[in-house]
Amino acid sequence: MERDRVFGMGSDPLVAPDWPPLTAPEIADLLGPDARIEWRSPRPLSATAQVRTADGTPVIVKRLPLTLRDAAALGEEHGFMNHLRGNGIPIPEVLLTLEHGEFTYEVQELGIGDDLYRGTFSWSPYQSRAQAAAAGRMLAQLHLAAIGYDAPPRPPRPLLASFTVFSSPDPIAAVQKLATGRPALADFLAAHRWQTEMERLHLPFHTRLHPLLSELSPRWTHNDWHGTNLLWTHETPSTVIDFGLCDRTTAIHDLAIAIERCAVDWISLRDGGPARIQFDQVRALLDGYRSIRPLTTAESRALPRLLPLVHAEYELSEIDYFLGVVPGGNPENAEIAYRHYFLGHTAWWAGEGQALLTALR
């Protein structure tokens, strides 16, 4: 991994970060002069590092702009993490949250297990069917542990994988409402034919999904489930990390995200290559999940109808992030988020992806 470069959204696998890397003086201010940085994460949406404290304890330090997450926003994540940890899900403790200048700093325990996917792009298949099955079992355990956590949905923020647009009877109106509080997103959409594209791509799937929505129980969920957000002991997840996208959605929404993250080689597709659909891993993940938490009839029917839509709302949030949070804006990444992810993912499911949707049915 090239030093201080992060995963890119375009054709370059590694790019200069939008946020400068954490520095030794910052770490010294947080954890004392003898703390030292051991490794910097290539994940692009924050500055994150593994740090060794003066007494030899390894911790994770994350720095986020206040415009992305202030202490109150992180508190929404921490409340859910605490509930899950109290119900037996292995999640690192948050040791410190601090607002300073233009940033919020978060210090967490390292977590137990090996970071097998440290240098792997988030949308990648699991390393084995056994890992896919174990990830499915852990996700089901998390959904059972989430029962009883009744905090309201998070308010609109950049970078959230929420379920407000396609849980609405009118997704077009829901996007318009979302954009009213996000000027950068509103300006971007005004320059694109998004309504026409949504009517063509997204609404046919929504029409089939909508009759089932009343049967999907709301629940707080992780919303970013893939191998890179798990630490592993052999073939089994031993720690769950990164709750930055968590929100009140539904269990099947979370399961659809987990499938979308590992089933298709979106990077290859973006670059004109094959999809490399992971039928075996999807089957293993679902079998693992259902061995702990069987799906309801409505959830089973909703899954193939939701999959083509499950990533779209997050991409609207990502457009807002690239244009409204990143210093100076990053219009190239905003356009990639719109063309390749908001439109491109759903278009793929409507075409070649029908083979996987048929298998899921």
LINWOJO-V278830 format. One record per backbone hydrogen bond with DSSP energy under -0.5 kcal/mol. CO is the residue of the C=O (numbers start at 1). NH is the residue of the N-H. Records with the same first field share a line. If there is no record, write none. Layout:
CO=NH / NH
This chain:
2=5
4=17
6=15
11=13
13=8
15=6
23=27
24=28
25=29
26=30
27=31
28=32
32=35
36=52
39=50
42=7
43=46
46=48
47=63
48=41
49=51 / 61
50=38 / 39
51=53 / 59
52=36
53=56
57=53
58=110
59=51
60=108
61=49
62=106
63=47
64=104
65=68 / 69
70=74
71=75
72=76
73=76 / 77
74=78
75=79
76=80
77=81
78=82
79=83
80=84
81=85
82=86
83=87
84=87 / 89
85=88
89=91
90=240
93=95 / 109
96=107
98=105
100=103
102=66
103=100
104=64
105=98
106=62
107=95 / 96
108=60
114=116 / 232
115=118
117=120
122=124
128=132
129=133
130=134
131=135
132=136
133=137
134=138
135=139
136=140
137=141
138=142
139=143
140=144
141=145
142=146
144=147
146=149
148=150
160=162
165=168
170=174
171=175
172=176
173=177
174=178
175=179
176=180
177=181
178=181
179=182
182=186
183=187
184=188
185=189
186=190
187=191
188=191
189=192 / 194
192=194
193=197
194=198
195=199
196=200
197=201
198=202 / 203
202=205 / 206
203=207
204=208
205=209
206=210
207=211
209=212 / 213
210=213
212=215
213=216
215=217
217=251
219=249
221=247
224=226
226=229
227=230
229=241
231=238 / 239
232=114 / 234
233=236
236=233
239=231
240=92
243=246
245=161
247=221 / 249
249=219
250=254
251=255
252=256
253=257
254=258
255=259
256=260
257=261
258=262
259=262 / 263
260=264
263=278
264=266
265=269
266=270
267=271
268=273
269=272
275=265
277=279
278=282
279=283
280=284
281=285
282=286
283=287
284=288
285=289
286=290
287=291
288=292
289=292 / 293
296=300
297=301
298=302
299=303
300=304
301=305
302=305 / 306
303=307
306=309 / 310
309=312 / 313
311=315
312=316
313=317
314=318
315=319
316=320
317=321
318=322
319=323
320=324
321=325 / 326
322=330
326=329
330=334
331=335
332=336
333=337
334=338
335=339
336=340 / 341
337=342
338=343
339=344
341=345
343=347
344=348
345=349
346=350
347=351
348=351 / 353
351=354
352=355
353=356 / 357
354=358
355=359
356=360
357=361
